[in-house]
Amino acid sequence: MSADPFPPDALLAAYDEPIRDLAEQIRAIVLRAVPDVIEAVRPGWRVIGYNLPLGRRTPFIAWLMVQPEHVHLGFPQGVLLSNHDGALDGAGITKRARWLTAVPGQRVPAGQYGSYLIEAARTAGLARSEQEAIRAHRDLQVSKSKPR
């Protein structure tokens, strides 16, 4: 016997309307950018998780974490993303995860969010060796940019 899935609306119901609206905007961006993504609430983590079906695998590519003051769109393997505009947070805080943060009253940049989601979906399909090569390259870039 399996439990019924926990619906995203039930998770979001605990938040004030401006935060719920912001979360719904970002959910819509995720579902537009990666139409095949599987959306599921992870109640223990209090996040909406996004997995991408890739044959026999369904890698976890993103999460939506709603907090009373803001909403994060996070990427478990965010270190693999280009962060060309410097918008991703998490470097120096986590080893691999990175995230974008939106606050009520701020326009959510759909193009930027969508671009990161598409890149996360693309990198999820890479072989482990290719992912490690990207990580090594990024680590090298970071070490070269640090003052000695």
N, CA, C and O atoms as a GROMACS GRO file, in nm:
protein
  592
    1MET      N    1   0.084  -0.118   0.000
    1MET     CA    2   0.000   0.000   0.000
    1MET      C    3   0.088   0.124   0.000
    1MET      O    4   0.176   0.137   0.086
    2SER      N    5   0.069   0.215  -0.093
    2SER     CA    6   0.150   0.336  -0.099
    2SER      C    7   0.066   0.456  -0.058
    2SER      O    8  -0.056   0.460  -0.077
    3ALA      N    9   0.134   0.553  -0.001
    3ALA     CA   10   0.066   0.675   0.042
    3ALA      C   11   0.038   0.763  -0.079
    3ALA      O   12   0.112   0.762  -0.177
    4ASP      N   13  -0.070   0.839  -0.069
    4ASP     CA   14  -0.099   0.935  -0.176
    4ASP      C   15   0.009   1.041  -0.176
    4ASP      O   16   0.058   1.080  -0.070
    5PRO      N   17   0.047   1.090  -0.293
    5PRO     CA   18   0.147   1.196  -0.299
    5PRO      C   19   0.097   1.321  -0.225
    5PRO      O   20  -0.023   1.351  -0.222
    6PHE      N   21   0.190   1.390  -0.167
    6PHE     CA   22   0.161   1.515  -0.097
    6PHE      C   23   0.157   1.625  -0.203
    6PHE      O   24   0.260   1.652  -0.264
    7PRO      N   25   0.043   1.689  -0.227
    7PRO     CA   26   0.034   1.788  -0.336
    7PRO      C   27   0.108   1.918  -0.304
    7PRO      O   28   0.109   1.963  -0.190
    8PRO      N   29   0.170   1.979  -0.405
    8PRO     CA   30   0.238   2.106  -0.384
    8PRO      C   31   0.149   2.213  -0.320
    8PRO      O   32   0.194   2.290  -0.236
    9ASP      N   33   0.021   2.216  -0.359
    9ASP     CA   34  -0.070   2.315  -0.301
    9ASP      C   35  -0.081   2.301  -0.151
    9ASP      O   36  -0.095   2.401  -0.080
   10ALA      N   37  -0.075   2.178  -0.100
   10ALA     CA   38  -0.084   2.156   0.044
   10ALA      C   39   0.040   2.210   0.114
   10ALA      O   40   0.030   2.267   0.223
   11LEU      N   41   0.156   2.193   0.054
   11LEU     CA   42   0.279   2.249   0.111
   11LEU      C   43   0.273   2.401   0.111
   11LEU      O   44   0.309   2.465   0.210
   12LEU      N   45   0.229   2.459   0.000
   12LEU     CA   46   0.227   2.605  -0.014
   12LEU      C   47   0.119   2.672   0.070
   12LEU      O   48   0.129   2.791   0.101
   13ALA      N   49   0.016   2.597   0.108
   13ALA     CA   50  -0.096   2.655   0.184
   13ALA      C   51  -0.052   2.713   0.317
   13ALA      O   52  -0.121   2.799   0.373
   14ALA      N   53   0.060   2.669   0.369
   14ALA     CA   54   0.109   2.718   0.499
   14ALA      C   55   0.170   2.857   0.492
   14ALA      O   56   0.204   2.915   0.595
   15TYR      N   57   0.184   2.912   0.371
   15TYR     CA   58   0.254   3.040   0.354
   15TYR      C   59   0.157   3.151   0.316
   15TYR      O   60   0.049   3.126   0.264
   16ASP      N   61   0.199   3.274   0.344
   16ASP     CA   62   0.120   3.391   0.306
   16ASP      C   63   0.109   3.401   0.155
   16ASP      O   64   0.192   3.349   0.081
   17GLU      N   65   0.004   3.469   0.111
   17GLU     CA   66  -0.026   3.478  -0.032
   17GLU      C   67   0.090   3.530  -0.118
   17GLU      O   68   0.115   3.473  -0.224
   18PRO      N   69   0.163   3.634  -0.077
   18PRO     CA   70   0.273   3.680  -0.164
   18PRO      C   71   0.380   3.573  -0.187
   18PRO      O   72   0.435   3.563  -0.297
   19ILE      N   73   0.410   3.494  -0.086
   19ILE     CA   74   0.509   3.386  -0.101
   19ILE      C   75   0.451   3.273  -0.186
   19ILE      O   76   0.521   3.218  -0.271
   20ARG      N   77   0.325   3.239  -0.163
   20ARG     CA   78   0.260   3.135  -0.245
   20ARG      C   79   0.261   3.175  -0.391
   20ARG      O   80   0.295   3.094  -0.478
   21ASP      N   81   0.224   3.301  -0.420
   21ASP     CA   82   0.222   3.349  -0.558
   21ASP      C   83   0.360   3.341  -0.622
   21ASP      O   84   0.374   3.302  -0.738
   22LEU      N   85   0.461   3.379  -0.546
   22LEU     CA   86   0.599   3.373  -0.595
   22LEU      C   87   0.639   3.228  -0.626
   22LEU      O   88   0.698   3.200  -0.730
   23ALA      N   89   0.606   3.140  -0.535
   23ALA     CA   90   0.637   2.998  -0.556
   23ALA      C   91   0.564   2.944  -0.679
   23ALA      O   92   0.622   2.868  -0.757
   24GLU      N   93   0.439   2.982  -0.697
   24GLU     CA   94   0.362   2.937  -0.814
   24GLU      C   95   0.423   2.991  -0.944
   24GLU      O   96   0.425   2.920  -1.045
   25GLN      N   97   0.472   3.114  -0.943
   25GLN     CA   98   0.539   3.169  -1.062
   25GLN      C   99   0.661   3.085  -1.098
   25GLN      O  100   0.683   3.052  -1.214
   26ILE      N  101   0.739   3.050  -0.996
   26ILE     CA  102   0.860   2.973  -1.021
   26ILE      C  103   0.826   2.830  -1.064
   26ILE      O  104   0.891   2.775  -1.153
   27ARG      N  105   0.724   2.770  -1.002
   27ARG     CA  106   0.679   2.637  -1.045
   27ARG      C  107   0.643   2.638  -1.194
   27ARG      O  108   0.679   2.546  -1.267
   28ALA      N  109   0.572   2.742  -1.237
   28ALA     CA  110   0.533   2.752  -1.378
   28ALA      C  111   0.655   2.763  -1.468
   28ALA      O  112   0.658   2.705  -1.577
   29ILE      N  113   0.756   2.837  -1.424
   29ILE     CA  114   0.880   2.850  -1.503
   29ILE      C  115   0.947   2.713  -1.515
   29ILE      O  116   0.991   2.676  -1.624
   30VAL      N  117   0.954   2.639  -1.406
   30VAL     CA  118   1.017   2.506  -1.407
   30VAL      C  119   0.945   2.416  -1.507
   30VAL      O  120   1.008   2.351  -1.590
   31LEU      N  121   0.813   2.412  -1.498
   31LEU     CA  122   0.736   2.322  -1.583
   31LEU      C  123   0.739   2.361  -1.730
   31LEU      O  124   0.726   2.276  -1.818
   32ARG      N  125   0.756   2.491  -1.759
   32ARG     CA  126   0.772   2.536  -1.898
   32ARG      C  127   0.912   2.505  -1.950
   32ARG      O  128   0.927   2.461  -2.064
   33ALA      N  129   1.013   2.527  -1.868
   33ALA     CA  130   1.152   2.510  -1.913
   33ALA      C  131   1.187   2.364  -1.934
   33ALA      O  132   1.261   2.330  -2.027
   34VAL      N  133   1.135   2.276  -1.847
   34VAL     CA  134   1.166   2.134  -1.855
   34VAL      C  135   1.034   2.057  -1.848
   34VAL      O  136   0.997   2.005  -1.743
   35PRO      N  137   0.962   2.050  -1.961
   35PRO     CA  138   0.827   1.994  -1.961
   35PRO      C  139   0.818   1.848  -1.913
   35PRO      O  140   0.714   1.808  -1.862
   36ASP      N  141   0.923   1.770  -1.928
   36ASP     CA  142   0.919   1.629  -1.888
   36ASP      C  143   0.949   1.608  -1.739
   36ASP      O  144   0.945   1.495  -1.691
   37VAL      N  145   0.980   1.714  -1.668
   37VAL     CA  146   1.021   1.701  -1.528
   37VAL      C  147   0.908   1.642  -1.443
   37VAL      O  148   0.790   1.667  -1.467
   38ILE      N  149   0.947   1.564  -1.342
   38ILE     CA  150   0.853   1.506  -1.248
   38ILE      C  151   0.858   1.592  -1.122
   38ILE      O  152   0.962   1.606  -1.058
   39GLU      N  153   0.744   1.650  -1.086
   39GLU     CA  154   0.734   1.737  -0.970
   39GLU      C  155   0.675   1.657  -0.854
   39GLU      O  156   0.570   1.593  -0.868
   40ALA      N  157   0.742   1.660  -0.739
   40ALA     CA  158   0.691   1.587  -0.622
   40ALA      C  159   0.736   1.656  -0.494
   40ALA      O  160   0.852   1.696  -0.481
   41VAL      N  161   0.644   1.668  -0.402
   41VAL     CA  162   0.678   1.725  -0.272
   41VAL      C  163   0.759   1.623  -0.194
   41VAL      O  164   0.727   1.504  -0.192
   42ARG      N  165   0.862   1.671  -0.130
   42ARG     CA  166   0.942   1.590  -0.038
   42ARG      C  167   0.912   1.644   0.101
   42ARG      O  168   0.981   1.733   0.150
   43PRO      N  169   0.807   1.590   0.164
   43PRO     CA  170   0.758   1.647   0.290
   43PRO      C  171   0.863   1.656   0.400
   43PRO      O  172   0.865   1.753   0.475
   44GLY      N  173   0.949   1.558   0.410
   44GLY     CA  174   1.053   1.562   0.513
   44GLY      C  175   1.148   1.678   0.496
   44GLY      O  176   1.199   1.732   0.594
   45TRP      N  177   1.173   1.716   0.374
   45TRP     CA  178   1.262   1.828   0.344
   45TRP      C  179   1.186   1.959   0.333
   45TRP      O  180   1.246   2.067   0.335
   46ARG      N  181   1.052   1.950   0.321
   46ARG     CA  182   0.966   2.066   0.298
   46ARG      C  183   1.007   2.141   0.170
   46ARG      O  184   1.015   2.264   0.169
   47VAL      N  185   1.031   2.064   0.065
   47VAL     CA  186   1.063   2.121  -0.066
   47VAL      C  187   0.978   2.052  -0.172
   47VAL      O  188   0.925   1.943  -0.152
   48ILE      N  189   0.967   2.118  -0.285
   48ILE     CA  190   0.911   2.056  -0.404
   48ILE      C  191   1.032   2.017  -0.488
   48ILE      O  192   1.111   2.102  -0.529
   49GLY      N  193   1.045   1.888  -0.513
   49GLY     CA  194   1.160   1.837  -0.587
   49GLY      C  195   1.126   1.813  -0.732
   49GLY      O  196   1.011   1.785  -0.767
   50TYR      N  197   1.227   1.822  -0.816
   50TYR     CA  198   1.211   1.801  -0.960
   50TYR      C  199   1.313   1.698  -1.007
   50TYR      O  200   1.434   1.718  -0.995
   51ASN      N  201   1.260   1.588  -1.061
   51ASN     CA  202   1.343   1.483  -1.117
   51ASN      C  203   1.318   1.475  -1.267
   51ASN      O  204   1.208   1.503  -1.314
   52LEU      N  205   1.422   1.437  -1.340
   52LEU     CA  206   1.412   1.429  -1.485
   52LEU      C  207   1.424   1.284  -1.529
   52LEU      O  208   1.526   1.220  -1.505
   53PRO      N  209   1.320   1.230  -1.595
   53PRO     CA  210   1.330   1.092  -1.642
   53PRO      C  211   1.426   1.082  -1.761
   53PRO      O  212   1.405   1.143  -1.866
   54LEU      N  213   1.531   1.005  -1.741
   54LEU     CA  214   1.632   0.982  -1.845
   54LEU      C  215   1.651   0.831  -1.858
   54LEU      O  216   1.743   0.774  -1.800
   55GLY      N  217   1.565   0.769  -1.933
   55GLY     CA  218   1.572   0.623  -1.946
   55GLY      C  219   1.540   0.558  -1.813
   55GLY      O  220   1.432   0.577  -1.758
   56ARG      N  221   1.636   0.481  -1.761
   56ARG     CA  222   1.615   0.412  -1.634
   56ARG      C  223   1.645   0.500  -1.514
   56ARG      O  224   1.614   0.463  -1.401
   57ARG      N  225   1.705   0.612  -1.536
   57ARG     CA  226   1.742   0.703  -1.426
   57ARG      C  227   1.644   0.819  -1.418
   57ARG      O  228   1.585   0.858  -1.518
   58THR      N  229   1.629   0.874  -1.300
   58THR     CA  230   1.550   0.997  -1.282
   58THR      C  231   1.627   1.089  -1.187
   58THR      O  232   1.590   1.103  -1.070
   59PRO      N  233   1.734   1.151  -1.238
   59PRO     CA  234   1.815   1.235  -1.150
   59PRO      C  235   1.736   1.355  -1.095
   59PRO      O  236   1.650   1.413  -1.162
   60PHE      N  237   1.770   1.390  -0.973
   60PHE     CA  238   1.714   1.505  -0.902
   60PHE      C  239   1.786   1.628  -0.956
   60PHE      O  240   1.906   1.644  -0.932
   61ILE      N  241   1.714   1.716  -1.029
   61ILE     CA  242   1.781   1.829  -1.093
   61ILE      C  243   1.755   1.964  -1.026
   61ILE      O  244   1.833   2.058  -1.045
   62ALA      N  245   1.647   1.975  -0.948
   62ALA     CA  246   1.617   2.105  -0.889
   62ALA      C  247   1.520   2.089  -0.772
   62ALA      O  248   1.454   1.987  -0.756
   63TRP      N  249   1.514   2.193  -0.691
   63TRP     CA  250   1.416   2.197  -0.584
   63TRP      C  251   1.364   2.338  -0.568
   63TRP      O  252   1.429   2.435  -0.605
   64LEU      N  253   1.246   2.346  -0.513
   64LEU     CA  254   1.184   2.474  -0.478
   64LEU      C  255   1.166   2.472  -0.327
   64LEU      O  256   1.088   2.393  -0.274
   65MET      N  257   1.238   2.560  -0.258
   65MET     CA  258   1.229   2.569  -0.113
   65MET      C  259   1.161   2.701  -0.079
   65MET      O  260   1.211   2.809  -0.110
   66VAL      N  261   1.048   2.689  -0.014
   66VAL     CA  262   0.968   2.806   0.021
   66VAL      C  263   0.991   2.838   0.168
   66VAL      O  264   0.980   2.750   0.254
   67GLN      N  265   1.024   2.962   0.194
   67GLN     CA  266   1.043   3.010   0.330
   67GLN      C  267   0.958   3.134   0.349
   67GLN      O  268   0.918   3.196   0.250
   68PRO      N  269   0.929   3.174   0.472
   68PRO     CA  270   0.838   3.287   0.493
   68PRO      C  271   0.880   3.417   0.424
   68PRO      O  272   0.794   3.498   0.388
   69GLU      N  273   1.009   3.437   0.404
   69GLU     CA  274   1.056   3.563   0.347
   69GLU      C  275   1.101   3.556   0.202
   69GLU      O  276   1.114   3.660   0.136
   70HIS      N  277   1.125   3.436   0.150
   70HIS     CA  278   1.172   3.422   0.011
   70HIS      C  279   1.152   3.279  -0.038
   70HIS      O  280   1.111   3.190   0.037
   71VAL      N  281   1.183   3.259  -0.166
   71VAL     CA  282   1.172   3.128  -0.230
   71VAL      C  283   1.304   3.101  -0.302
   71VAL      O  284   1.355   3.185  -0.376
   72HIS      N  285   1.359   2.982  -0.278
   72HIS     CA  286   1.482   2.940  -0.346
   72HIS      C  287   1.448   2.841  -0.456
   72HIS      O  288   1.367   2.750  -0.436
   73LEU      N  289   1.509   2.857  -0.572
   73LEU     CA  290   1.512   2.754  -0.674
   73LEU      C  291   1.654   2.700  -0.671
   73LEU      O  292   1.748   2.769  -0.711
   74GLY      N  293   1.668   2.577  -0.624
   74GLY     CA  294   1.801   2.522  -0.604
   74GLY      C  295   1.834   2.410  -0.699
   74GLY      O  296   1.746   2.348  -0.760
   75PHE      N  297   1.963   2.386  -0.710
   75PHE     CA  298   2.016   2.285  -0.802
   75PHE      C  299   2.117   2.199  -0.726
   75PHE      O  300   2.224   2.248  -0.688
   76PRO      N  301   2.083   2.070  -0.702
   76PRO     CA  302   2.173   1.984  -0.625
   76PRO      C  303   2.313   1.974  -0.685
   76PRO      O  304   2.412   1.961  -0.612
   77GLN      N  305   2.322   1.981  -0.817
   77GLN     CA  306   2.452   1.977  -0.886
   77GLN      C  307   2.482   2.114  -0.946
   77GLN      O  308   2.536   2.124  -1.057
   78GLY      N  309   2.448   2.218  -0.874
   78GLY     CA  310   2.464   2.355  -0.924
   78GLY      C  311   2.606   2.394  -0.956
   78GLY      O  312   2.630   2.485  -1.036
   79VAL      N  313   2.703   2.325  -0.896
   79VAL     CA  314   2.843   2.353  -0.925
   79VAL      C  315   2.873   2.326  -1.073
   79VAL      O  316   2.971   2.378  -1.127
   80LEU      N  317   2.791   2.244  -1.137
   80LEU     CA  318   2.811   2.213  -1.279
   80LEU      C  319   2.757   2.324  -1.370
   80LEU      O  320   2.788   2.327  -1.490
   81LEU      N  321   2.678   2.414  -1.315
   81LEU     CA  322   2.616   2.519  -1.397
   81LEU      C  323   2.714   2.633  -1.418
   81LEU      O  324   2.801   2.657  -1.335
   82SER      N  325   2.698   2.703  -1.529
   82SER     CA  326   2.796   2.804  -1.568
   82SER      C  327   2.800   2.927  -1.478
   82SER      O  328   2.907   2.986  -1.462
   83ASN      N  329   2.690   2.965  -1.418
   83ASN     CA  330   2.682   3.085  -1.334
   83ASN      C  331   2.746   3.206  -1.404
   83ASN      O  332   2.814   3.286  -1.340
   84HIS      N  333   2.722   3.217  -1.533
   84HIS     CA  334   2.779   3.324  -1.614
   84HIS      C  335   2.740   3.464  -1.567
   84HIS      O  336   2.814   3.560  -1.589
   85ASP      N  337   2.625   3.476  -1.502
   85ASP     CA  338   2.580   3.608  -1.457
   85ASP      C  339   2.602   3.629  -1.307
   85ASP      O  340   2.564   3.733  -1.253
   86GLY      N  341   2.662   3.531  -1.240
   86GLY     CA  342   2.691   3.544  -1.098
   86GLY      C  343   2.568   3.538  -1.007
   86GLY      O  344   2.576   3.577  -0.891
   87ALA      N  345   2.455   3.492  -1.059
   87ALA     CA  346   2.331   3.494  -0.983
   87ALA      C  347   2.317   3.378  -0.885
   87ALA      O  348   2.240   3.387  -0.789
   88LEU      N  349   2.391   3.269  -0.907
   88LEU     CA  350   2.377   3.152  -0.820
   88LEU      C  351   2.450   3.173  -0.688
   88LEU      O  352   2.566   3.214  -0.686
   89ASP      N  353   2.381   3.145  -0.579
   89ASP     CA  354   2.441   3.149  -0.446
   89ASP      C  355   2.481   3.008  -0.406
   89ASP      O  356   2.436   2.910  -0.465
   90GLY      N  357   2.565   2.999  -0.305
   90GLY     CA  358   2.602   2.870  -0.248
   90GLY      C  359   2.750   2.840  -0.253
   90GLY      O  360   2.796   2.755  -0.177
   91ALA      N  361   2.826   2.906  -0.339
   91ALA     CA  362   2.970   2.883  -0.343
   91ALA      C  363   3.029   2.923  -0.208
   91ALA      O  364   2.999   3.030  -0.154
   92GLY      N  365   3.113   2.835  -0.154
   92GLY     CA  366   3.173   2.860  -0.024
   92GLY      C  367   3.082   2.821   0.092
   92GLY      O  368   3.125   2.821   0.207
   93ILE      N  369   2.956   2.786   0.061
   93ILE     CA  370   2.861   2.743   0.164
   93ILE      C  371   2.839   2.592   0.151
   93ILE      O  372   2.841   2.518   0.249
   94THR      N  373   2.817   2.548   0.027
   94THR     CA  374   2.798   2.405   0.000
   94THR      C  375   2.899   2.362  -0.106
   94THR      O  376   2.950   2.443  -0.183
   95LYS      N  377   2.925   2.234  -0.108
   95LYS     CA  378   3.022   2.181  -0.203
   95LYS      C  379   2.968   2.177  -0.345
   95LYS      O  380   3.039   2.211  -0.440
   96ARG      N  381   2.841   2.137  -0.361
   96ARG     CA  382   2.786   2.118  -0.495
   96ARG      C  383   2.660   2.197  -0.524
   96ARG      O  384   2.640   2.241  -0.637
   97ALA      N  385   2.575   2.215  -0.426
   97ALA     CA  386   2.446   2.280  -0.451
   97ALA      C  387   2.462   2.430  -0.474
   97ALA      O  388   2.551   2.494  -0.417
   98ARG      N  389   2.375   2.485  -0.557
   98ARG     CA  390   2.369   2.629  -0.582
   98ARG      C  391   2.221   2.664  -0.593
   98ARG      O  392   2.139   2.577  -0.620
   99TRP      N  393   2.186   2.792  -0.574
   99TRP     CA  394   2.046   2.830  -0.578
   99TRP      C  395   2.029   2.976  -0.617
   99TRP      O  396   2.120   3.058  -0.605
  100LEU      N  397   1.909   3.005  -0.664
  100LEU     CA  398   1.862   3.140  -0.694
  100LEU      C  399   1.759   3.175  -0.586
  100LEU      O  400   1.689   3.087  -0.537
  101THR      N  401   1.751   3.301  -0.550
  101THR     CA  402   1.657   3.343  -0.446
  101THR      C  403   1.568   3.454  -0.500
  101THR      O  404   1.616   3.550  -0.560
  102ALA      N  405   1.439   3.439  -0.478
  102ALA     CA  406   1.341   3.541  -0.519
  102ALA      C  407   1.265   3.588  -0.395
  102ALA      O  408   1.238   3.510  -0.304
  103VAL      N  409   1.233   3.717  -0.394
  103VAL     CA  410   1.157   3.774  -0.282
  103VAL      C  411   1.029   3.837  -0.336
  103VAL      O  412   1.025   3.882  -0.451
  104PRO      N  413   0.924   3.840  -0.253
  104PRO     CA  414   0.798   3.901  -0.298
  104PRO      C  415   0.821   4.047  -0.341
  104PRO      O  416   0.900   4.120  -0.281
  105GLY      N  417   0.750   4.086  -0.445
  105GLY     CA  418   0.763   4.222  -0.497
  105GLY      C  419   0.871   4.236  -0.603
  105GLY      O  420   0.876   4.336  -0.674
  106GLN      N  421   0.957   4.136  -0.614
  106GLN     CA  422   1.064   4.136  -0.714
  106GLN      C  423   1.015   4.056  -0.835
  106GLN      O  424   0.953   3.951  -0.820
  107ARG      N  425   1.044   4.105  -0.954
  107ARG     CA  426   1.008   4.032  -1.075
  107ARG      C  427   1.098   3.909  -1.087
  107ARG      O  428   1.220   3.920  -1.077
  108VAL      N  429   1.037   3.794  -1.109
  108VAL     CA  430   1.115   3.672  -1.128
  108VAL      C  431   1.163   3.671  -1.273
  108VAL      O  432   1.082   3.671  -1.366
  109PRO      N  433   1.294   3.669  -1.294
  109PRO     CA  434   1.347   3.669  -1.431
  109PRO      C  435   1.332   3.531  -1.496
  109PRO      O  436   1.420   3.446  -1.485
  110ALA      N  437   1.219   3.510  -1.562
  110ALA     CA  438   1.185   3.379  -1.619
  110ALA      C  439   1.293   3.328  -1.714
  110ALA      O  440   1.325   3.209  -1.712
  111GLY      N  441   1.349   3.415  -1.795
  111GLY     CA  442   1.453   3.372  -1.888
  111GLY      C  443   1.576   3.319  -1.816
  111GLY      O  444   1.631   3.216  -1.854
  112GLN      N  445   1.618   3.390  -1.714
  112GLN     CA  446   1.735   3.349  -1.636
  112GLN      C  447   1.708   3.215  -1.565
  112GLN      O  448   1.789   3.123  -1.573
  113TYR      N  449   1.594   3.206  -1.497
  113TYR     CA  450   1.560   3.083  -1.426
  113TYR      C  451   1.548   2.967  -1.525
  113TYR      O  452   1.600   2.858  -1.499
  114GLY      N  453   1.482   2.990  -1.636
  114GLY     CA  454   1.466   2.886  -1.737
  114GLY      C  455   1.598   2.839  -1.793
  114GLY      O  456   1.618   2.720  -1.816
  115SER      N  457   1.689   2.933  -1.814
  115SER     CA  458   1.821   2.900  -1.866
  115SER      C  459   1.897   2.806  -1.771
  115SER      O  460   1.957   2.708  -1.814
  116TYR      N  461   1.893   2.838  -1.642
  116TYR     CA  462   1.958   2.750  -1.544
  116TYR      C  463   1.892   2.613  -1.538
  116TYR      O  464   1.960   2.512  -1.524
  117LEU      N  465   1.760   2.610  -1.548
  117LEU     CA  466   1.688   2.481  -1.546
  117LEU      C  467   1.725   2.396  -1.666
  117LEU      O  468   1.748   2.275  -1.652
  118ILE      N  469   1.731   2.456  -1.782
  118ILE     CA  470   1.768   2.382  -1.903
  118ILE      C  471   1.910   2.329  -1.891
  118ILE      O  472   1.939   2.216  -1.930
  119GLU      N  473   2.000   2.411  -1.837
  119GLU     CA  474   2.138   2.366  -1.819
  119GLU      C  475   2.145   2.253  -1.717
  119GLU      O  476   2.220   2.157  -1.735
  120ALA      N  477   2.066   2.262  -1.609
  120ALA     CA  478   2.063   2.155  -1.508
  120ALA      C  479   2.013   2.025  -1.570
  120ALA      O  480   2.065   1.918  -1.540
  121ALA      N  481   1.912   2.033  -1.655
  121ALA     CA  482   1.860   1.915  -1.723
  121ALA      C  483   1.965   1.857  -1.817
  121ALA      O  484   1.982   1.735  -1.826
  122ARG      N  485   2.035   1.943  -1.888
  122ARG     CA  486   2.140   1.897  -1.980
  122ARG      C  487   2.254   1.828  -1.905
  122ARG      O  488   2.299   1.721  -1.946
  123THR      N  489   2.300   1.887  -1.796
  123THR     CA  490   2.411   1.828  -1.723
  123THR      C  491   2.371   1.699  -1.652
  123THR      O  492   2.456   1.613  -1.627
  124ALA      N  493   2.243   1.684  -1.619
  124ALA     CA  494   2.196   1.560  -1.555
  124ALA      C  495   2.214   1.441  -1.647
  124ALA      O  496   2.231   1.328  -1.600
  125GLY      N  497   2.212   1.464  -1.778
  125GLY     CA  498   2.228   1.355  -1.874
  125GLY      C  499   2.372   1.321  -1.905
  125GLY      O  500   2.397   1.226  -1.979
  126LEU      N  501   2.466   1.396  -1.852
  126LEU     CA  502   2.607   1.368  -1.878
  126LEU      C  503   2.654   1.247  -1.799
  126LEU      O  504   2.603   1.216  -1.691
  127ALA      N  505   2.752   1.180  -1.854
  127ALA     CA  506   2.815   1.069  -1.781
  127ALA      C  507   2.886   1.125  -1.659
  127ALA      O  508   2.925   1.241  -1.656
  128ARG      N  509   2.902   1.041  -1.558
  128ARG     CA  510   2.969   1.083  -1.434
  128ARG      C  511   3.109   1.142  -1.464
  128ARG      O  512   3.148   1.241  -1.402
  129SER      N  513   3.181   1.081  -1.557
  129SER     CA  514   3.316   1.130  -1.590
  129SER      C  515   3.309   1.271  -1.648
  129SER      O  516   3.396   1.354  -1.621
  130GLU      N  517   3.206   1.298  -1.729
  130GLU     CA  518   3.190   1.432  -1.786
  130GLU      C  519   3.156   1.534  -1.676
  130GLU      O  520   3.205   1.646  -1.677
  131GLN      N  521   3.070   1.492  -1.581
  131GLN     CA  522   3.037   1.580  -1.470
  131GLN      C  523   3.161   1.610  -1.386
  131GLN      O  524   3.182   1.725  -1.345
  132GLU      N  525   3.242   1.509  -1.359
  132GLU     CA  526   3.365   1.529  -1.281
  132GLU      C  527   3.462   1.622  -1.354
  132GLU      O  528   3.530   1.702  -1.290
  133ALA      N  529   3.469   1.611  -1.486
  133ALA     CA  530   3.557   1.700  -1.563
  133ALA      C  531   3.511   1.845  -1.551
  133ALA      O  532   3.593   1.936  -1.537
  134ILE      N  533   3.381   1.868  -1.556
  134ILE     CA  534   3.328   2.004  -1.539
  134ILE      C  535   3.361   2.056  -1.400
  134ILE      O  536   3.406   2.169  -1.385
  135ARG      N  537   3.339   1.972  -1.297
  135ARG     CA  538   3.371   2.013  -1.159
  135ARG      C  539   3.518   2.050  -1.145
  135ARG      O  540   3.552   2.152  -1.085
  136ALA      N  541   3.605   1.967  -1.201
  136ALA     CA  542   3.749   1.992  -1.192
  136ALA      C  543   3.785   2.123  -1.261
  136ALA      O  544   3.866   2.201  -1.211
  137HIS      N  545   3.724   2.147  -1.376
  137HIS     CA  546   3.749   2.272  -1.449
  137HIS      C  547   3.704   2.393  -1.368
  137HIS      O  548   3.775   2.493  -1.359
  138ARG      N  549   3.584   2.383  -1.307
  138ARG     CA  550   3.532   2.493  -1.225
  138ARG      C  551   3.618   2.515  -1.102
  138ARG      O  552   3.645   2.629  -1.063
  139ASP      N  553   3.663   2.406  -1.039
  139ASP     CA  554   3.751   2.417  -0.922
  139ASP      C  555   3.881   2.488  -0.959
  139ASP      O  556   3.932   2.569  -0.882
  140LEU      N  557   3.934   2.457  -1.076
  140LEU     CA  558   4.056   2.521  -1.123
  140LEU      C  559   4.033   2.670  -1.146
  140LEU      O  560   4.117   2.752  -1.110
  141GLN      N  561   3.919   2.705  -1.206
  141GLN     CA  562   3.887   2.846  -1.227
  141GLN      C  563   3.878   2.922  -1.095
  141GLN      O  564   3.928   3.034  -1.084
  142VAL      N  565   3.815   2.861  -0.996
  142VAL     CA  566   3.800   2.924  -0.866
  142VAL      C  567   3.936   2.943  -0.799
  142VAL      O  568   3.963   3.049  -0.743
  143SER      N  569   4.020   2.840  -0.805
  143SER     CA  570   4.150   2.851  -0.740
  143SER      C  571   4.238   2.956  -0.808
  143SER      O  572   4.318   3.021  -0.741
  144LYS      N  573   4.224   2.973  -0.938
  144LYS     CA  574   4.302   3.076  -1.010
  144LYS      C  575   4.252   3.217  -0.977
  144LYS      O  576   4.329   3.313  -0.983
  145SER      N  577   4.123   3.230  -0.941
  145SER     CA  578   4.068   3.362  -0.914
  145SER      C  579   4.092   3.408  -0.770
  145SER      O  580   4.071   3.525  -0.739
  146LYS      N  581   4.134   3.317  -0.682
  146LYS     CA  582   4.159   3.354  -0.542
  146LYS      C  583   4.295   3.422  -0.530
  146LYS      O  584   4.393   3.374  -0.588
  147PRO      N  585   4.302   3.532  -0.456
  147PRO     CA  586   4.432   3.598  -0.435
  147PRO      C  587   4.524   3.509  -0.350
  147PRO      O  588   4.479   3.434  -0.263
  148ARG      N  589   4.652   3.521  -0.378
  148ARG     CA  590   4.748   3.439  -0.303
  148ARG      C  591   4.813   3.519  -0.196
  148ARG      O  592   4.897   3.467  -0.122
   0.00000   0.00000   0.00000
